[in-house]
């Protein structure tokens, strides 16, 4: 049961330490992905696409809103990804996957 606690703690850490704009970007990417997912069998590929969209949104936020250098930001983001622990990546995937599955289920129930 220790690994479940580790995953839960990683999820809580992501949600509790992220700033509001980052949480909004996560919600936007996950909600849009949930609305375009037609069936639950497509949740995993949609989650991967939503994670990539989130990465792109955070990159654009840094470049456009914070006036960061695009090349340096791209290299820093790539380096941060290569050293990211698998547990953190799993936690992001679980967060996005759960939101996408819930939104997709609600959408399919309401809209048929």
Secondary structure as UniProt FT lines:
FT   HELIX           2..17
FT   HELIX           20..36
FT   HELIX           40..42
FT   HELIX           43..60
FT   HELIX           61..65
FT   HELIX           70..82
FT   HELIX           86..111
//
